[in-house]
Structure formats: C-alpha cells, structure tokens
C-alpha cells in the first residue's frame, strides 16, 4: 500500500543556495551532478557571497527561514546550505524547519578532533579568515583557538567567489588552496587534519590532501554522511544483492 503526504519524492536533502553567478564546477554543491543522490535546491534572494561572508548575512535570516520551510514543504527531510558562514543561523533554522539542519561544514570539527592522535588538532581553511569570527566558530561548536588560514591572500579563489565573477581559473584556484594549506601547517605543525569551511573548496580537496600529506574534510563528505542518516541504504532481504540507488 503506497502512502502520500508530500508533493515530491526521491529527494531527501534540500540545499539553501546563495544568489551567485560564479561557475559551479563538479564537486561544488551547487552543481547537481556532484551528488550521488537527488537533491532539492532553493535560491535565497539577495544572499550574495559578499553579504553572507563579509556582512554576516545581515538581514537575511527570515529569507533563509522561509526558503528552508519551502524545501521542507516540497519534501525535504533535511536541510543544508552552501556557505559555511551560515553556522550563525544553525539554531534558528533548525528550530524553524522542524527537520535536521546542517548549515556548515564547520560542524564536523569536533568529530574530526576525536579521530586525531594526542597532540594533533584540526585546522580550518576558509575563504576569508578575517571574516570568520569567534561567533561563527562558536555556533558550530568549534574551539576559539582553532588554527585558521584563509585563501584571501591568493590571486583567484577568494577574488572570484566573493566577487561573484562569471569566470574562474580553476588551476589558479587550486594553487591558492594548496598555498593556504601549506601555510597553515607550516605555521602550526600540530594541525593533523584540515577542515574546509567553504563549500566551493570541495573540488580541490584531493589536490590539497596530496600536497599537505594530511586528511582533508569538506562539505561533500559531510553532506554524504548527513544524507546517509536521512536515507539509510537498503541492502534488501538477508543474503540478497544490495539494491541500486535508482530502485530505492
């Protein structure tokens, strides 16, 4: 017996999107082909990268709350966002949406720290270190003394993303990521793993991990973990072959 109650089915995860025009390359959460499962998107009007990152998303909470409610009404069982700086809205969005909400990649910090050997700690790579305040960290339960390095000193990544440019030199952006990662671990050798705050950094995680010889955690890994809780894998009856995703 089939039952209803939602207008849409098969997409458990809703993603709140900034209003941006920069390229969404594979690995970026705004590129639907990034995900191994269907997702629902909702654009938040006037939520520019600059306004969300450098102006603390001032005046946008109600718009994000409404967009989250719209995604839930469409059928989403969980909500995430495409900017780590939206950790500031974690409590309010979770309360308003009424479903699990994962606003920021920063929320992984405590779990990653628990994995590391004594004497090692998490370091954070962000799109703008000056804009990532103690309030952003505290909202994601990240210790205030966590080492942080930004990519704003590079020539491409921060400029293109926060400037909302329509062209992105991906090789230069990757170089910015590697330079910032190397600077982070050189400044603080106790960094045993790097956490990427910015959701647009995920396409460069592999190159960064190879360059700094440390684990790198990003929004892609976090959202896949989150989704696994929303839609646990169906292995079928005991002894049967696991069902492919398209049949679930």
Secondary structure by P-SEA (a helix, b strand, c coil): ccccccccccccbbbbbcccccccccccccccccccbbbbbbbbccccccccccccccccaaaaaaaaaaaaaacccbbbbcccccccaaaaaaaaaccccccccccaaaaaaaaccccbbbbbbccccccccaaaaaaaccccccbbbbccccccaaaaaaacccccaaaaaaaaaaaaaaaaaaacccccbbbbcccccccaaaaaaaaacbbbbcaaaaaaaaaaaacccccccccccccccccc
